[in-house]
């Protein structure tokens, strides 16, 4: 009886978590400034975070956990696409926020 109650409670909490994140879009999310950029924003050498983000940013759910600031990212790429690790599909890298000029 106790095991069934614990299992039921766990399933209920999992369902609540799933439903609560279902309607969350990139526009609804709260973003926080990277600590190493806060000084540049305060000195007005860098625009505020809201001004730097595109209208529709690509936001992925982390596979394991949200990372931490700092460290070194070593990644080379010579292609025009990227693998989205959450579903292993190949998506084009879009530059929709860049203006297209008449001279190409």
N, C-alpha and C positions, 0 to 999 in steps of 0.2 A: 504494500500500500504506500509506504514512504517513498520507494523508488519510483512508483508511478506518479506520485505527486511532484517529485523533483524533476522528472522527465517532462511532465506537463508544463511546469513552470518554465523550464529551459526552452521548450518549444514556443511557448507564448512570448517570451522575451525575444527570441530570435525572429518571430513573426513581426513583433512591434518594431524591431530594428530595421527589418527589411522594408516594411511599409513606410516608415518614417524617412528613409533615404530614397524612396522610389521617385518622388517628384522633384528631387533636387537637381537643378540645372547649374551650368557654369555661372550664369548671371545671378543666381540666388546665393552663391557661395560667398563666404567672407574670406578675404585675402589678407595676409599680413606681410609687412615690409621685411625684407631680409636684413638682419642686424648690421651686416657690413655695408649696406647701402643707406641706412638711416641718416648717417652723417652727411652724405652727399645730398640727400633730399632736404635736410635741414639747412644746408648751406646754399640751397637753390641751384646746385650744379647738376641736379638730376630731377626730372619731373616727378610728381607724385605717382604712386603706384597705379591709381585709377586712370591716369593719363597714359601710362606706359602699356597697359594691358589692351589687347585687341577687344573688339566688341563681342566676339565669340571665341574665347580661348579653348584650346583642346585640353580637357581635364580628364585624367584617367584615375581610376581607383587603384591604389597601391596593391601589389600582390601580397605583400607581407606586412609592411609598416611604412609610415611616412618617414622619410629620411631626415637627416639633420644637416644644418649648414656647415660648410667648411670641407676641407679635404681636396682631393684632386680628381677630376674626371678625365679619364683617358679614353678617348673614343675617336676613331678615324672613320670617315665615310666618304665615298666617292660616288654615291648613288643619289637619285632624286626621290627616294622613298624611304620609309622606315617601317620596321615591324612593330605593330602594336602588341605588346607582350600579353595583354589580358585576353586576347582571342587569337593570336598568332596570324593575323591577317596583314597583308601588305597595303599600306595606305600612302598616297602621294604626300610629299611635304609641300604644303600650300603656302603661298606668300600672299594671301588675300588682302593683307593690310598694306601692301606696297602699291604705290600709284603706278599706273602704266603710262609711259610717256610716248609721244608720237614717234620718236626716233628709236624705239625698241628698248 
